[in-house]
């Protein structure tokens, strides 16, 4: 199985993690929400698969381009 990093598109703070490790997701499903400049920006699954790892938790700071989850296809 191929693993793919899911990265944050913005710098901010993780507001909510919407999935759990081991869960199945479809392309476009919201994995987590990052709060940046008082806006909530969803981070979506780029492809369908299983969540292999969640690399952040609610309240964690993230940078633009930082891996936040890993999906196995």
Biopython code that builds the backbone (N, CA, C, O; Angstrom):
import numpy as np
from Bio.PDB.StructureBuilder import StructureBuilder

atoms = [
    (1, "UNK", "N", (0.836, -1.189, 0.000)),
    (1, "UNK", "CA", (0.000, 0.000, 0.000)),
    (1, "UNK", "C", (0.876, 1.246, 0.000)),
    (1, "UNK", "O", (1.912, 1.307, 0.662)),
    (2, "UNK", "N", (0.433, 2.217, -0.750)),
    (2, "UNK", "CA", (1.167, 3.483, -0.816)),
    (2, "UNK", "C", (0.682, 4.408, 0.295)),
    (2, "UNK", "O", (-0.512, 4.481, 0.585)),
    (3, "UNK", "N", (1.626, 5.111, 0.910)),
    (3, "UNK", "CA", (1.285, 6.099, 1.935)),
    (3, "UNK", "C", (1.494, 7.494, 1.369)),
    (3, "UNK", "O", (2.456, 7.746, 0.643)),
    (4, "UNK", "N", (0.579, 8.398, 1.710)),
    (4, "UNK", "CA", (0.659, 9.778, 1.243)),
    (4, "UNK", "C", (0.497, 10.733, 2.419)),
    (4, "UNK", "O", (-0.407, 10.576, 3.241)),
    (5, "UNK", "N", (1.383, 11.725, 2.490)),
    (5, "UNK", "CA", (1.254, 12.765, 3.508)),
    (5, "UNK", "C", (0.119, 13.710, 3.132)),
    (5, "UNK", "O", (-0.053, 14.058, 1.963)),
    (6, "UNK", "N", (-0.642, 14.116, 4.124)),
    (6, "UNK", "CA", (-1.627, 15.178, 3.969)),
    (6, "UNK", "C", (-1.037, 16.375, 4.693)),
    (6, "UNK", "O", (-0.650, 16.263, 5.856)),
    (7, "UNK", "N", (-0.962, 17.532, 4.018)),
    (7, "UNK", "CA", (-0.312, 18.697, 4.604)),
    (7, "UNK", "C", (-1.309, 19.822, 4.833)),
    (7, "UNK", "O", (-2.345, 19.907, 4.175)),
    (8, "UNK", "N", (-0.966, 20.684, 5.785)),
    (8, "UNK", "CA", (-1.773, 21.865, 6.057)),
    (8, "UNK", "C", (-1.511, 22.902, 4.968)),
    (8, "UNK", "O", (-0.369, 23.118, 4.561)),
    (9, "UNK", "N", (-2.577, 23.533, 4.506)),
    (9, "UNK", "CA", (-2.435, 24.557, 3.468)),
    (9, "UNK", "C", (-2.151, 25.940, 4.049)),
    (9, "UNK", "O", (-1.851, 26.879, 3.312)),
    (10, "UNK", "N", (-2.248, 26.062, 5.382)),
    (10, "UNK", "CA", (-2.032, 27.358, 6.038)),
    (10, "UNK", "C", (-1.278, 27.168, 7.357)),
    (10, "UNK", "O", (-1.206, 26.063, 7.894)),
    (11, "UNK", "N", (-0.727, 28.254, 7.857)),
    (11, "UNK", "CA", (-0.142, 28.277, 9.193)),
    (11, "UNK", "C", (-1.242, 28.655, 10.169)),
    (11, "UNK", "O", (-1.999, 29.594, 9.922)),
    (12, "UNK", "N", (-1.335, 27.932, 11.273)),
    (12, "UNK", "CA", (-2.377, 28.226, 12.252)),
    (12, "UNK", "C", (-2.345, 27.244, 13.397)),
    (12, "UNK", "O", (-1.303, 26.670, 13.711)),
    (13, "UNK", "N", (-3.501, 27.052, 14.025)),
    (13, "UNK", "CA", (-3.652, 26.154, 15.167)),
    (13, "UNK", "C", (-4.731, 25.131, 14.820)),
    (13, "UNK", "O", (-5.780, 25.486, 14.283)),
    (14, "UNK", "N", (-4.470, 23.864, 15.128)),
    (14, "UNK", "CA", (-5.461, 22.823, 14.875)),
    (14, "UNK", "C", (-6.660, 23.078, 15.780)),
    (14, "UNK", "O", (-6.545, 23.065, 17.006)),
    (15, "UNK", "N", (-7.803, 23.310, 15.160)),
    (15, "UNK", "CA", (-9.035, 23.599, 15.889)),
    (15, "UNK", "C", (-9.763, 22.302, 16.248)),
    (15, "UNK", "O", (-10.291, 22.156, 17.351)),
    (16, "UNK", "N", (-9.781, 21.357, 15.288)),
    (16, "UNK", "CA", (-10.525, 20.112, 15.490)),
    (16, "UNK", "C", (-9.918, 19.024, 14.619)),
    (16, "UNK", "O", (-9.550, 19.272, 13.471)),
    (17, "UNK", "N", (-9.817, 17.823, 15.164)),
    (17, "UNK", "CA", (-9.455, 16.636, 14.390)),
    (17, "UNK", "C", (-10.746, 15.849, 14.194)),
    (17, "UNK", "O", (-11.373, 15.423, 15.163)),
    (18, "UNK", "N", (-11.144, 15.657, 12.925)),
    (18, "UNK", "CA", (-12.455, 15.089, 12.620)),
    (18, "UNK", "C", (-12.434, 13.591, 12.331)),
    (18, "UNK", "O", (-13.490, 12.985, 12.153)),
    (19, "UNK", "N", (-11.256, 12.990, 12.280)),
    (19, "UNK", "CA", (-11.148, 11.560, 11.971)),
    (19, "UNK", "C", (-10.253, 10.881, 13.002)),
    (19, "UNK", "O", (-9.536, 11.539, 13.755)),
    (20, "UNK", "N", (-10.310, 9.554, 13.019)),
    (20, "UNK", "CA", (-9.467, 8.778, 13.921)),
    (20, "UNK", "C", (-8.556, 7.873, 13.105)),
    (20, "UNK", "O", (-8.880, 7.502, 11.977)),
    (21, "UNK", "N", (-7.423, 7.526, 13.682)),
    (21, "UNK", "CA", (-6.526, 6.589, 13.022)),
    (21, "UNK", "C", (-7.271, 5.292, 12.754)),
    (21, "UNK", "O", (-8.027, 4.812, 13.598)),
    (22, "UNK", "N", (-7.054, 4.734, 11.577)),
    (22, "UNK", "CA", (-7.714, 3.497, 11.185)),
    (22, "UNK", "C", (-9.018, 3.710, 10.443)),
    (22, "UNK", "O", (-9.549, 2.778, 9.839)),
    (23, "UNK", "N", (-9.541, 4.933, 10.481)),
    (23, "UNK", "CA", (-10.805, 5.216, 9.804)),
    (23, "UNK", "C", (-10.648, 5.299, 8.297)),
    (23, "UNK", "O", (-9.583, 5.649, 7.789)),
    (24, "UNK", "N", (-11.717, 4.975, 7.591)),
    (24, "UNK", "CA", (-11.735, 5.081, 6.133)),
    (24, "UNK", "C", (-12.282, 6.436, 5.732)),
    (24, "UNK", "O", (-13.231, 6.937, 6.335)),
    (25, "UNK", "N", (-11.671, 7.031, 4.700)),
    (25, "UNK", "CA", (-12.104, 8.335, 4.211)),
    (25, "UNK", "C", (-12.218, 8.295, 2.693)),
    (25, "UNK", "O", (-11.557, 7.498, 2.027)),
    (26, "UNK", "N", (-13.059, 9.160, 2.164)),
    (26, "UNK", "CA", (-13.189, 9.357, 0.723)),
    (26, "UNK", "C", (-12.440, 10.632, 0.351)),
    (26, "UNK", "O", (-12.207, 11.500, 1.193)),
    (27, "UNK", "N", (-12.074, 10.729, -0.908)),
    (27, "UNK", "CA", (-11.432, 11.951, -1.384)),
    (27, "UNK", "C", (-12.344, 13.140, -1.090)),
    (27, "UNK", "O", (-13.537, 13.103, -1.389)),
    (28, "UNK", "N", (-11.779, 14.185, -0.506)),
    (28, "UNK", "CA", (-12.548, 15.386, -0.183)),
    (28, "UNK", "C", (-13.106, 15.428, 1.222)),
    (28, "UNK", "O", (-13.571, 16.479, 1.664)),
    (29, "UNK", "N", (-13.073, 14.303, 1.946)),
    (29, "UNK", "CA", (-13.542, 14.311, 3.336)),
    (29, "UNK", "C", (-12.662, 15.222, 4.186)),
    (29, "UNK", "O", (-11.447, 15.267, 3.993)),
    (30, "UNK", "N", (-13.266, 15.947, 5.121)),
    (30, "UNK", "CA", (-12.509, 16.797, 6.035)),
    (30, "UNK", "C", (-11.830, 15.929, 7.086)),
    (30, "UNK", "O", (-12.479, 15.149, 7.783)),
    (31, "UNK", "N", (-10.501, 16.079, 7.185)),
    (31, "UNK", "CA", (-9.727, 15.330, 8.172)),
    (31, "UNK", "C", (-9.562, 16.130, 9.444)),
    (31, "UNK", "O", (-9.665, 15.591, 10.546)),
    (32, "UNK", "N", (-9.305, 17.416, 9.292)),
    (32, "UNK", "CA", (-9.162, 18.296, 10.446)),
    (32, "UNK", "C", (-9.406, 19.721, 10.013)),
    (32, "UNK", "O", (-9.487, 20.020, 8.821)),
    (33, "UNK", "N", (-9.523, 20.597, 10.991)),
    (33, "UNK", "CA", (-9.780, 22.010, 10.736)),
    (33, "UNK", "C", (-8.668, 22.814, 11.403)),
    (33, "UNK", "O", (-8.351, 22.605, 12.573)),
    (34, "UNK", "N", (-8.077, 23.742, 10.636)),
    (34, "UNK", "CA", (-7.027, 24.620, 11.143)),
    (34, "UNK", "C", (-7.605, 26.024, 11.253)),
    (34, "UNK", "O", (-8.228, 26.522, 10.315)),
    (35, "UNK", "N", (-7.397, 26.660, 12.404)),
    (35, "UNK", "CA", (-7.830, 28.043, 12.588)),
    (35, "UNK", "C", (-6.657, 28.956, 12.270)),
    (35, "UNK", "O", (-5.572, 28.824, 12.836)),
    (36, "UNK", "N", (-6.899, 29.888, 11.347)),
    (36, "UNK", "CA", (-5.868, 30.836, 10.944)),
    (36, "UNK", "C", (-6.521, 32.189, 10.720)),
    (36, "UNK", "O", (-7.469, 32.308, 9.944)),
    (37, "UNK", "N", (-6.021, 33.190, 11.388)),
    (37, "UNK", "CA", (-6.542, 34.551, 11.259)),
    (37, "UNK", "C", (-8.059, 34.591, 11.461)),
    (37, "UNK", "O", (-8.775, 35.250, 10.706)),
    (38, "UNK", "N", (-8.545, 33.875, 12.492)),
    (38, "UNK", "CA", (-9.954, 33.811, 12.891)),
    (38, "UNK", "C", (-10.850, 33.147, 11.854)),
    (38, "UNK", "O", (-12.071, 33.300, 11.889)),
    (39, "UNK", "N", (-10.233, 32.400, 10.921)),
    (39, "UNK", "CA", (-11.002, 31.633, 9.942)),
    (39, "UNK", "C", (-10.729, 30.157, 10.177)),
    (39, "UNK", "O", (-9.625, 29.784, 10.575)),
    (40, "UNK", "N", (-11.720, 29.320, 9.936)),
    (40, "UNK", "CA", (-11.564, 27.875, 10.066)),
    (40, "UNK", "C", (-11.395, 27.276, 8.671)),
    (40, "UNK", "O", (-12.301, 27.338, 7.840)),
    (41, "UNK", "N", (-10.213, 26.692, 8.429)),
    (41, "UNK", "CA", (-9.878, 26.147, 7.123)),
    (41, "UNK", "C", (-9.822, 24.626, 7.214)),
    (41, "UNK", "O", (-9.000, 24.085, 7.953)),
    (42, "UNK", "N", (-10.693, 23.919, 6.467)),
    (42, "UNK", "CA", (-10.660, 22.458, 6.504)),
    (42, "UNK", "C", (-9.455, 21.917, 5.741)),
    (42, "UNK", "O", (-9.039, 22.480, 4.728)),
    (43, "UNK", "N", (-8.906, 20.820, 6.242)),
    (43, "UNK", "CA", (-7.867, 20.075, 5.535)),
    (43, "UNK", "C", (-8.542, 18.791, 5.060)),
    (43, "UNK", "O", (-8.971, 17.969, 5.869)),
    (44, "UNK", "N", (-8.630, 18.630, 3.739)),
    (44, "UNK", "CA", (-9.379, 17.524, 3.154)),
    (44, "UNK", "C", (-8.464, 16.398, 2.699)),
    (44, "UNK", "O", (-7.291, 16.614, 2.394)),
    (45, "UNK", "N", (-9.016, 15.202, 2.659)),
    (45, "UNK", "CA", (-8.291, 14.037, 2.147)),
    (45, "UNK", "C", (-8.096, 14.212, 0.643)),
    (45, "UNK", "O", (-9.064, 14.456, -0.077)),
    (46, "UNK", "N", (-6.862, 14.092, 0.158)),
    (46, "UNK", "CA", (-6.622, 14.232, -1.279)),
    (46, "UNK", "C", (-7.073, 13.002, -2.070)),
    (46, "UNK", "O", (-7.265, 13.074, -3.284)),
    (47, "UNK", "N", (-7.238, 11.881, -1.377)),
    (47, "UNK", "CA", (-7.653, 10.642, -2.027)),
    (47, "UNK", "C", (-8.345, 9.748, -1.002)),
    (47, "UNK", "O", (-8.270, 9.985, 0.203)),
    (48, "UNK", "N", (-9.007, 8.736, -1.499)),
    (48, "UNK", "CA", (-9.657, 7.778, -0.612)),
    (48, "UNK", "C", (-8.612, 6.855, 0.000)),
    (48, "UNK", "O", (-7.575, 6.581, -0.605)),
    (49, "UNK", "N", (-8.898, 6.379, 1.207)),
    (49, "UNK", "CA", (-7.987, 5.445, 1.849)),
    (49, "UNK", "C", (-8.282, 5.298, 3.322)),
    (49, "UNK", "O", (-9.363, 5.636, 3.803)),
    (50, "UNK", "N", (-7.275, 4.775, 4.036)),
    (50, "UNK", "CA", (-7.384, 4.568, 5.481)),
    (50, "UNK", "C", (-6.414, 5.514, 6.172)),
    (50, "UNK", "O", (-5.286, 5.691, 5.712)),
    (51, "UNK", "N", (-6.845, 6.123, 7.276)),
    (51, "UNK", "CA", (-5.972, 7.017, 8.031)),
    (51, "UNK", "C", (-4.943, 6.165, 8.773)),
    (51, "UNK", "O", (-5.279, 5.466, 9.729)),
    (52, "UNK", "N", (-3.698, 6.229, 8.328)),
    (52, "UNK", "CA", (-2.633, 5.455, 8.955)),
    (52, "UNK", "C", (-2.165, 6.130, 10.239)),
    (52, "UNK", "O", (-1.934, 5.471, 11.253)),
    (53, "UNK", "N", (-2.028, 7.469, 10.181)),
    (53, "UNK", "CA", (-1.580, 8.211, 11.362)),
    (53, "UNK", "C", (-2.109, 9.635, 11.333)),
    (53, "UNK", "O", (-2.201, 10.259, 10.275)),
    (54, "UNK", "N", (-2.450, 10.133, 12.497)),
    (54, "UNK", "CA", (-2.749, 11.549, 12.703)),
    (54, "UNK", "C", (-1.524, 12.111, 13.418)),
    (54, "UNK", "O", (-1.137, 11.613, 14.475)),
    (55, "UNK", "N", (-0.924, 13.132, 12.852)),
    (55, "UNK", "CA", (0.347, 13.646, 13.368)),
    (55, "UNK", "C", (0.196, 14.871, 14.263)),
    (55, "UNK", "O", (1.186, 15.367, 14.799)),
    (56, "UNK", "N", (-1.023, 15.362, 14.432)),
    (56, "UNK", "CA", (-1.279, 16.552, 15.247)),
    (56, "UNK", "C", (-2.497, 16.308, 16.130)),
    (56, "UNK", "O", (-3.250, 15.355, 15.926)),
    (57, "UNK", "N", (-2.675, 17.180, 17.107)),
    (57, "UNK", "CA", (-3.846, 17.137, 17.991)),
    (57, "UNK", "C", (-4.448, 18.530, 18.080)),
    (57, "UNK", "O", (-3.790, 19.515, 17.744)),
    (58, "UNK", "N", (-5.687, 18.617, 18.528)),
    (58, "UNK", "CA", (-6.330, 19.914, 18.719)),
    (58, "UNK", "C", (-5.456, 20.772, 19.628)),
    (58, "UNK", "O", (-4.977, 20.314, 20.666)),
    (59, "UNK", "N", (-5.259, 22.018, 19.222)),
    (59, "UNK", "CA", (-4.439, 22.944, 19.995)),
    (59, "UNK", "C", (-3.003, 23.044, 19.512)),
    (59, "UNK", "O", (-2.290, 23.973, 19.891)),
    (60, "UNK", "N", (-2.563, 22.104, 18.681)),
    (60, "UNK", "CA", (-1.197, 22.142, 18.151)),
    (60, "UNK", "C", (-1.060, 23.236, 17.100)),
    (60, "UNK", "O", (-1.982, 23.463, 16.316)),
    (61, "UNK", "N", (0.067, 23.903, 17.080)),
    (61, "UNK", "CA", (0.392, 24.838, 16.012)),
    (61, "UNK", "C", (0.914, 24.073, 14.806)),
    (61, "UNK", "O", (1.640, 23.090, 14.954)),
    (62, "UNK", "N", (0.543, 24.525, 13.612)),
    (62, "UNK", "CA", (1.039, 23.918, 12.378)),
    (62, "UNK", "C", (1.510, 25.002, 11.425)),
    (62, "UNK", "O", (1.029, 26.134, 11.454)),
    (63, "UNK", "N", (2.463, 24.630, 10.579)),
    (63, "UNK", "CA", (2.959, 25.530, 9.548)),
    (63, "UNK", "C", (2.398, 25.130, 8.195)),
    (63, "UNK", "O", (2.022, 23.976, 7.989)),
    (64, "UNK", "N", (2.341, 26.069, 7.286)),
    (64, "UNK", "CA", (1.927, 25.762, 5.918)),
    (64, "UNK", "C", (2.853, 24.698, 5.343)),
    (64, "UNK", "O", (4.074, 24.832, 5.418)),
    (65, "UNK", "N", (2.285, 23.652, 4.774)),
    (65, "UNK", "CA", (3.068, 22.574, 4.187)),
    (65, "UNK", "C", (3.481, 21.482, 5.156)),
    (65, "UNK", "O", (4.102, 20.499, 4.753)),
    (66, "UNK", "N", (3.147, 21.640, 6.427)),
    (66, "UNK", "CA", (3.504, 20.632, 7.439)),
    (66, "UNK", "C", (2.588, 19.414, 7.314)),
    (66, "UNK", "O", (1.371, 19.568, 7.214)),
    (67, "UNK", "N", (3.162, 18.202, 7.320)),
    (67, "UNK", "CA", (2.332, 17.000, 7.315)),
    (67, "UNK", "C", (1.491, 16.932, 8.594)),
    (67, "UNK", "O", (1.998, 17.143, 9.696)),
    (68, "UNK", "N", (0.192, 16.633, 8.426)),
    (68, "UNK", "CA", (-0.717, 16.544, 9.562)),
    (68, "UNK", "C", (-1.335, 15.160, 9.696)),
    (68, "UNK", "O", (-1.843, 14.803, 10.759)),
    (69, "UNK", "N", (-1.291, 14.380, 8.617)),
    (69, "UNK", "CA", (-1.840, 13.027, 8.630)),
    (69, "UNK", "C", (-1.198, 12.223, 7.506)),
    (69, "UNK", "O", (-0.619, 12.774, 6.569)),
    (70, "UNK", "N", (-1.320, 10.895, 7.630)),
    (70, "UNK", "CA", (-0.838, 10.007, 6.573)),
    (70, "UNK", "C", (-1.979, 9.081, 6.181)),
    (70, "UNK", "O", (-2.611, 8.454, 7.031)),
    (71, "UNK", "N", (-2.232, 9.006, 4.873)),
    (71, "UNK", "CA", (-3.285, 8.156, 4.332)),
    (71, "UNK", "C", (-2.639, 6.995, 3.584)),
    (71, "UNK", "O", (-1.696, 7.190, 2.816)),
    (72, "UNK", "N", (-3.149, 5.789, 3.809)),
    (72, "UNK", "CA", (-2.757, 4.616, 3.021)),
    (72, "UNK", "C", (-3.818, 4.384, 1.970)),
    (72, "UNK", "O", (-5.010, 4.342, 2.276)),
    (73, "UNK", "N", (-3.387, 4.235, 0.732)),
    (73, "UNK", "CA", (-4.350, 3.963, -0.351)),
    (73, "UNK", "C", (-4.412, 2.487, -0.610)),
    (73, "UNK", "O", (-5.161, 2.044, -1.481)),
]
sb = StructureBuilder()
sb.init_structure("model")
sb.init_model(0)
sb.init_chain("A")
sb.init_seg("    ")
for serial, (resi, resn, name, xyz) in enumerate(atoms, 1):
    if name == "N":
        sb.init_residue(resn, " ", resi, " ")
    sb.init_atom(name, np.array(xyz, "f"), 0.0, 1.0, " ", f" {name:<3s}", serial, name[0])
structure = sb.get_structure()
